[in-house]
């Protein structure tokens, strides 16, 4: 099979296509013919050598964790009924044409939902639904979303609005602002303009946000924390800037702001399946629009990583297994 390997830590150019042996499902596992592959920002950071104290990956390795596809074979102890079923799963080494996964990790794809859309929800559908649950977003809440035009941000905008919250979305540039308005944001703030926190506070009604959802981190995340209302909730679940928001826990305690971090969205297998199934059902029913900015062939994984790091695209960047042609920018 064709797969992509990280040959050494470095830039996108270290991603190279290789021919590797087909994986064989062990007991309790299935073999998936991969259709689409999710990409997330942290994979680009790991590829560059960041976070080595947290991740045990050493080159050469096949990156990636989330895939959609069809079950092609089953291992010992797995029911034959899984054969031919369309599924999503976290896997180890997902940048490949085939991958094995524990049967307990599989989430069936609902009828009527395409595998491209399903792949876009493997990670972000779980995290978006989970973040809204742990921060207890409810009707009437004022919610500030940082990184609102990304794969997860676009889901958060829609799902928070569906819960009856007032959503203030933070993005860069007019094209991204137009998208999040279309998705239902009540107000949009361009964080590339000077004085954006003041405009965000005004959009929130002056007293700040009941919930801040920070998918960016760094200095922008710290500015967003200052916009949390006393007694509010602040979730720091993203760090594409290279680090999570530097929030002083003593200041949070003084203002009675409840803090949530990346550890709070590390769900067990049962919760992952529940949250992912909910996201897939919402998308299948047409209540959740999944925005896909670009689909790259597996052989162009380096270009996909460059696109993720460039942050010019909106929504998700995906890889297509078995494809040698780049798919134009699209939304669904």
Secondary structure, DSSP 8 states (H G I E B T S, - for coil): -EEEEE-SSSSGGGEEEEE-------TTEEEEEEEEEE--HHHHHHHTTTTTTT----SSB----EEEEEEEEE-TT--GGGTT-EEEEE-SS-SBSEEEEEGGG-EE--TT--HHHHHHTTTHHHHHHHHHHHTT--TT-EEEEETTTBHHHHHHHHHHHHTT-EEEEEESSHHHHHHHHHTT-SEEEETTSTTHHHHHHHHTTSS-EEEEEESS-HHHHHHHHTTEEEEEEEEE---TTSS-----HHHHHHTT-EEE-GGGG---HHHHHHHHHHHHHHHHTTSS---EEEEEEGGGHHHHHHHHHHT-S-BEEEEETT--S-B-----
